[in-house]
């Protein structure tokens, strides 16, 4: 009898708490176009957020319902998301990324440390992703 077992690929789980240097190592291997002098860490340690708990939080969060305007634009969404995430998950890592998109326009999004890796978050629609296209101008990790 011949058979094979197909195993689902599972991302490795990260430690529940990581130092800024460990987080920086994770960011560096993502292959981002970034000037290292423009990355700032506000804290020395960061807790990871369980992926499913974060997704549940996003589904209940209402930031994405705020209407964009000249007075409430992408950086305002990002700042509000940082505040809400830290209120729900104290000690976590949620930061802000300013970058130049491939079309030359600027944009601000969030970066979060979940228990299975680092993700970017578009706070205007709750979209999580790992590949960022463009050049990072500035990153503030809180």
For each residue, the residues with C-beta under 8 A, 3 or more apart:
1:
2:
3:
4:
5:
6:
7:
8:
9:
10:
11: 116 117
12: 116
13: 115 116
14: 18 26 48 113 114 115 116 117
15: 18 22 48
16: 47 48 115
17: 45 46 47 48 91
18: 14 15 22 23 26 45 46 48 93 113
19: 22 23 44 45 46
20: 23 24 41 43 44 45 46 141
21: 24 25
22: 15 18 19 25 26
23: 18 19 20 26 27 41 46 93 113 118 141
24: 20 21 27 28 39 41
25: 21 22 28 29
26: 14 18 22 23 29 30 113 117 118
27: 23 24 30 32 34 39 111 118 139
28: 24 25
29: 25 26
30: 26 27 118 130 132
31:
32: 27 132 136
33: 134 135 136
34: 27 38 39 135 136 139
35: 38 39 136
36: 39
37:
38: 34 35 136 137 138 139
39: 24 27 34 35 36 139 141
40: 138 139 140 141
41: 20 23 24 44 141
42: 140 141 142
43: 20 46 93 141 142
44: 19 20 41
45: 17 18 19 20 91
46: 17 18 19 20 23 43 91 92 93 113 141
47: 16 17 89 90 91 92 93 113
48: 14 15 16 17 18 92 93 113 114 115
49: 53 54 85 89 92 112 113 114 115
50: 53 54 114 115
51: 54 55 114 115 116
52: 55 56
53: 49 50 56 57 89
54: 49 50 51 57 58 89 112 114
55: 51 52 58 59 128
56: 52 53 59 60
57: 53 54 60 61 85 88 89
58: 54 55 61 121 126 128
59: 55 56 126
60: 56 57
61: 57 58 64 81 84 126
62: 65 66
63: 66 77 80 81 84 123 124
64: 61 123 124 125 126
65: 62
66: 62 63 72 77 80
67: 72
68: 72 73 74 77 124
69: 72 73
70: 73
71:
72: 66 67 68 69 76 77
73: 68 69 70 76 77
74: 68 77 78 107 108 109 124
75: 78 79 96 98 108
76: 72 73 79 80
77: 63 66 68 72 73 74 80 81 108 123 124
78: 74 75 81 82 96 97 108 109 110 123
79: 75 76 82 83 96
80: 63 66 76 77 83 84 123
81: 61 63 77 78 84 85 94 110 121 123
82: 78 79 85 86 94 95 96 110 142
83: 79 80 86 87
84: 61 63 80 81 87 88
85: 49 57 81 82 88 89 92 94 110 112
86: 82 83 89 90 92 94 142
87: 83 84 90
88: 57 84 85
89: 47 49 53 54 57 85 86 92 94
90: 47 86 87
91: 17 45 46 47
92: 46 47 48 49 85 86 89 112 113
93: 18 23 43 46 47 48 111 112 113 141 142
94: 81 82 85 86 89 110 111 112 113 142
95: 82 110 111 112 139 140 141 142
96: 75 78 79 82 108 109 110 111 139 140 142
97: 78 108 109 110 111 120 132 136 138 139
98: 75 106 107 108 136 137 138 139
99: 106 107 108 109 132 134 135 136 137
100: 104 105 106 134 135 137
101: 104 105 106 107 133 134
102: 133 134
103:
104: 100 101
105: 100 101
106: 98 99 100 101 137
107: 74 98 99 101 134
108: 74 75 77 78 96 97 98 99
109: 74 78 96 97 99 120 121 122 123
110: 78 81 82 85 94 95 96 97 120 121 122 123
111: 27 93 94 95 96 97 118 119 120 121 139 141
112: 49 54 85 92 93 94 95 118 119 121 128
113: 14 18 23 26 46 47 48 49 92 93 94 117 118
114: 14 48 49 50 51 54 117 118 119
115: 13 14 16 48 49 50 51
116: 11 12 13 14 51
117: 11 14 26 113 114 130
118: 23 26 27 30 111 112 113 114 130
119: 111 112 114 128 129 130
120: 97 109 110 111 128 129 130 132
121: 58 81 109 110 111 112 126 127 128
122: 109 110 125 126 127 129
123: 63 64 77 78 80 81 109 110 126
124: 63 64 68 74 77
125: 64 122
126: 58 59 61 64 121 122 123
127: 121 122
128: 55 58 112 119 120 121
129: 119 120 122 132
130: 30 117 118 119 120
131:
132: 30 32 97 99 120 129 136
133: 101 102
134: 33 99 100 101 102 107
135: 33 34 99 100
136: 32 33 34 35 38 97 98 99 132 139
137: 38 98 99 100 106
138: 38 40 97 98
139: 27 34 38 39 40 95 96 97 98 111 136
140: 40 42 95 96
141: 20 23 39 40 41 42 43 46 93 95 111
142: 42 43 82 86 93 94 95 96
